[in-house]
Amino acid sequence: MSDPAPFPAGVPAPDILLIGPPDGRRARAFQATLAGLGWPPARTVSYLDLLAGRARLPELVRPGTVVRLESPGEDLPTERALIERGGGLPGDLAGGELAPVRAWYAGFSALLADVDAGLALAPTHRRMQRREHVLTMFDKAATHARLHAAGVPVPEALPPVQGLDDLLAGARARGWSQVFVKLRYGSSASGAVALRWAGERVVAVSTVRLTEGRLEGRRLFNSRRLITYRSWPEVRAVVDGLAPHGLHVERWLPKASWQGGPMDLRVVVIGGRAEHALVRLGRGPITNLHLGNERGDLSALKAELGGRWEAVTGAAQSALAAFPGALYGGVDVLLTPGWRRAAVLEVNAFGDYHRGVLARGLDTYAAELRALLVEASHAAPA
């Protein structure tokens, strides 16, 4: 791997302990980065083994080990175990049913508390993430409040709502006629609804699929295809069905169009620098790539924006600065039509999985390791 931004001289490759699904695509990608650097593979321990007590962190961490947490997502046994740890019933996760995210978040919070307790008994080590940062980033309402307090540009948000009637009352009181509905603890656009209305007309574009049957009794499933609802009874079934999971509702800001569709950006801020970015071109208002959306041409966008690109990087860097001490985070940034304004939509604790996106010759994982080692070399006594 070309490395015009070398790692600190004389610093050996660290021993790395990766906590997460060992066979997941993210773990495999991280191991591939280590191999490209000529470093030994990370040792791994699964969340499942920690949950079941089959592994103990004080016995796994060595002096100087770098500990990395990886996303528990996309591994159904881990997801089920976290939901059960949080007191919930997983449902038909294999079939795509919406997970009980309150229980998932409670289980993940408990697990990370156990990880902290285990690491407190381990030899001196370095961590790539802090528990409080990860948990706050998974809480959209808490993240929004933190960003707003720090002066980061974000869409306006409603106080917590309990269903569609509550949502409409709050929006109409503010003169809004379009909102973005998100699950408070959701990820990967699960439970997302882009909702607009005018009088009796309503349009909702969502990743939520309703099962067949009576509207009030339908179960909610995730869809990799955006679904449009045009009747108030269907919209009520979706929003009221999502409400028990916890909702975060923001004013829907229009997205700039680029290369034929609405676009936003995922910017990975590492060590305070926003250098890795990905343009997401949407076929609709929800731009997550796993929904069939495409990557746009970042170089062409930078050329179009010129000096206004600094508004994107500035917004992303200010968002991560609201989490003092955070090594990295994936920041979703929106540009409004005409490039008039940048706003931060979310901060993602595990938002660095972007293969092939390089900055100064390093992918996101290598850049994170470099930032960690540079930080450690500066802290080391002379």
Buried (B, 14 or more C-beta within 10 A) or exposed (E): EEEEBEBEEEEEBBBBBBBBBBEBEBBEBBBBBBEBBEBEEBBBBBBBBBBEEEBBBEEBBEEEBBBBBBBBBEBEBBBBBBBBBBEBEBBEBEEBBBBBBBBBBBBBBBBBEBBBEBBEEBEEBBBBBBBEBBBBBBBBBBBBBBBBEBEBBBBBBBEBBEBBEBBBEBBEEEEBBBBBBBBBBBBBBBBBBBBBBEEEEBBBBBBBBBEEEEBEEBBBBBBEEBBEBEBBEBBBBBBBBBBEBBBBBBBBBEBBEBEEBBBBBBBBBBBEBBBBBBBBBBBBBBBBBEBEBBBBEBEEBBEBBEEEBEBBBBBBBBBBEBBEEBBBBBBBBBBEEEBEBBBBBBBBBBBBBBEEBBBBEBBBBBBBBBBBBBBBEEEEEE
